[in-house]
Amino acid sequence: FFHKQAEADSTGSCSGNACNGDEYQVGSAEVCAVCDSSCTEGCSGSTTTDCTSCAAGTFFHKQAEANSTGSCSGSSCNATTEYQVGSTEVCAACDSSCTEGCSGGATTDCTSCAAGTFF
């Protein structure tokens, strides 16, 4: 495998080993590139939203509960745009109709509504 610091780099190191935990495989080639520094526990690509898990004490923010990738940051979920998945350090986005918070990902999980809309 060819191990590079960034996907666009033309230089790196060679080894018989697959990608390390802080690297992702570039396409189907035997090429590995380093994850974004915010992805402390692995990733599937180069951006901050390609993390596959986060370090203890850091919340994993996903666009949907079923998604396998997201970003790592903070010590809690954003109360107006996300909900906490169970008692884990995982946050998932509220449905777009829930502008003031939610308890789950469905349109029926809004906890309040924006001014001018009805609950």
Residue pairs with C-beta under 8 A, 6 or more apart in sequence:
1 14
1 15
1 16
1 17
1 18
1 19
1 30
1 31
1 32
2 12
2 13
2 14
2 29
2 30
2 31
2 32
3 12
3 13
3 14
3 15
3 19
3 20
3 23
3 32
4 11
4 12
4 31
4 32
4 33
4 34
5 12
5 33
5 34
6 33
6 34
6 46
7 26
7 33
7 46
9 33
18 25
18 32
19 25
19 32
20 32
21 41
21 42
22 34
22 35
22 39
22 40
22 42
22 43
23 32
23 33
23 34
23 35
24 32
24 33
24 35
24 42
24 43
24 44
24 45
24 46
24 50
25 31
25 32
26 32
26 33
33 46
35 42
35 43
35 46
35 50
35 51
36 43
36 46
36 47
36 48
36 50
36 51
38 48
38 51
38 71
38 72
38 73
39 48
39 50
39 51
39 52
39 54
39 72
40 54
40 55
40 58
40 72
41 51
41 52
41 53
41 54
41 55
41 72
42 51
42 52
42 53
43 50
43 51
43 52
43 69
44 50
44 52
44 68
44 69
45 69
48 71
48 72
49 69
49 70
49 71
50 69
51 60
51 69
51 70
51 71
51 72
52 68
52 69
53 60
54 60
54 72
54 89
55 72
56 89
57 75
57 89
58 72
58 73
58 74
58 75
58 89
59 72
59 73
59 74
59 75
59 76
59 77
59 89
59 90
59 91
60 70
60 71
60 72
60 89
60 90
60 91
61 70
61 71
61 72
61 73
61 74
61 77
61 78
61 82
61 91
61 92
62 69
62 70
62 90
62 91
62 92
62 93
63 70
63 92
63 93
64 92
64 93
64 105
65 85
65 90
65 92
65 105
67 92
76 84
77 83
77 84
77 91
78 91
79 101
80 99
80 100
80 101
81 93
81 94
81 101
82 91
82 92
82 93
82 94
83 91
83 92
83 94
83 101
83 102
83 103
83 104
83 105
83 109
84 90
84 91
85 91
85 92
92 105
93 105
94 101
94 102
94 105
94 109
94 110
95 102
95 105
95 106
95 107
95 109
95 110
97 107
97 110
98 107
98 109
98 110
98 111
98 113
99 113
99 114
99 117
100 110
100 111
100 112
100 113
100 114
101 110
101 111
101 112
102 109
102 110
102 111
103 109
103 111
110 119
112 119
113 119
